[in-house]
Amino acid sequence: MNTEADTQQQQAEAGYDEVYVHPVCHVQTPENRFGPGIRESFATHVNLLGMQGGDDFDDDDDEEDSDDIAPEDDDEDDTDDDELPPLEGMGPVFGTDIWGLYEPMDNPHAPQEEPGGSGNVVAFPQTAWGRCNLTALSQRYNLYFAAYQDKIYVYQPQRAPRILPLPCLILHPGVTKVASLYPGELDRRFPHQINHMIVGNLGNLEIVLFAFDDGDVGAYYTHTLVHWIKTHSKHDGTGPLTRHPPKAKMFFHENVSLSAWGLAIHQHSRLIAVGSNRHEATVFAFALPRHDRAGSVDELDDSPEIWAGQTALQLQKHFQSRTRTWKITLPLGAAGHNIPSLAFIDDEHGNADKVAAIDIWGVVWLLDIWKLGIKPTTIPATQDITRYVRGWSVMVLPDSAFKPTKSVREALGLPGKEIIPNKASSLDITCGLYYIKGLAVNVNDMIRSRPYANVYERTHIFGFGLNKEPPSFPEEGNSSQSSDWESVSGDSDSDEDSSTIPNMTIKSSVDHTPSSRRWGALGKSNSRSSQIKDISDEVQLRREIIPVFGETPDPGKPPLASTAYSRMCNDRQKRLSEIKVDEPQSQLPKDCCLLRTSAADLELVPFDKTARKLAFKHMLTFLPQPGQLGSYQSINTFSQMRSERIHLMLHVPELYLLVLGSEVGRVALVTLTKTSKSIHGAPVRRGFRVDCVLPRKAEEEKRLRPFCALVGMAISPEPAPGPRAKGQLELCPPGMTRRGPVVYRLMLHYADHTILMYDIARRRDEEDELMIF
């Protein structure tokens, strides 16, 4: 090639711009980001943080008064002369418009004073301790988001060794006025720290959504951040950022009154769901210009009158019409606990119908969003309720997420003779550990330190065959959780079946159940101040609703103090648990499966009760490489119980891929599969196999993985190869088409600011193998 342009042209036509002849892990060290000597400074900082660390979801001091906690000053203006034009089709926002602040500084990585007035100065942005996923990648733009305490650093990632250059934008989301009334759970001196962050589509627009320990929840449109970057900052990182630019605006800013963790976005229905330590899920439903959720009330309305002049069916019809913006509260009941993760469940039309929320005991709660008077259904934890067995993540996957396979080995990642039936409806595929290539952990050493070690070793060594009797596990669970499903609603399929699996038959949006059963949970009031009128032709206001009780709290009343609000919520949870009415639960989609994780375990639960459940234990383990623990013990002391929790979960539909991570610093790549094969006399239908655990053995032997917590992982397509305009932020600019398989980049972000990056794709051939390079 004679010129650089000719080289770029050839690479663009070939569909690639790099060739690898050996497995590669791209690395950016802390020294590359912050200069020499950073590790010593970090070691001191981490030791200080470690003394503050506790169990993330154990704090349940709802009754503690927070009057002695000084809230942060909210000195932000509610208006700005340089406000971006409003976006169409989204309806009104929640609460007061609070502007995120950009912090102008000549050097974003210059030494900074720790928040909270400690006086300590650190030479790097500080990561909050013991949170969930604190990083995210845009799926449309070349933007990487990293949450450092109460700020979000926005980077334009590139190839190694300088994977993350200087940030192009630093966002500082403000504090709602309500947040000052409620304390944080992890750090009450500095409660406004981010717990979790995700990126997803809300309608046809992409957003970055984040949750705080003080209960705040906020979101930015990514395209507005791109507009800001292109207009107000330099892209090459060669000079200082512009001082005093107009502020990037959050379009959504709300508070759920206690530490917020679980986050979910529903693109089609335009919903945001938040799980909190209040033992309830909150769904924010934006007003829509159409009435696609309106239910028909063409039957005799024998529902009770719950507000003056308004029956339950009338309120439900108005609620489902989406002509106003709603804040929907879905309590779990007294048996529920903190919610670290949640997901939406769709109906047959693709609309969000329910929320699946997992609490820290591993119980999954199915919460109806749109129908009044419906109590939750639960899927109990499948193991003994102990401190070690916890619930961390949940995801609902449609049939299209699973890759067709031809054999049991291809579907589940191990020979059929090593699949162990726990119960009649559950299969254990933990022996798949022996077939993961490049696994850094010695499986035998790890297995021998765990329960049922003899079961897995004997099964793998000798094999028992599908028609032979495998070793038996001790009976799991207890009498209160012996059924696969528990609910106060729905009838058993037969008199001999003691489990109460929700009815799978199709139902209309209006149930014809006698009102004595359907409406027994609803509250009643004669207060005309609570009456709701249809004001679809007027300016739409936010309204709050608790569907299970049919209550619509007055949004005009001032917020309650922490103690009073906690007492009210506790009374609500107790009242829900005391309801004896046996109301029906609407159907669940039989072609969907639920994935949930606990401490190092992954479980697949099909909604179709005729299919098998699958469990894979000890997937991401604490066990370090020989000699590693002694060398790195001074930096951070891992707790096995805390570090192994699988609390990071990402889904890549195009690759049929699930990415799971834990604080241990290891990440599992799981292929979702489906098969027509039967195992132990029953169909499996949908399953998964573990293809790889990163970092691989060779990489860990080189100590590329630091012995400190993994604070975030993110995945997105690589920017399309070929020549790009200067400052181009779109991953695939208009007019450019990708050739060959789409390559994804997986970025692992560690607490010491080490960045590991892998390129991942799936071969387009008969084998359809997952490639990691």
Disulfide bonds with the S-S distance in Angstrom:
none
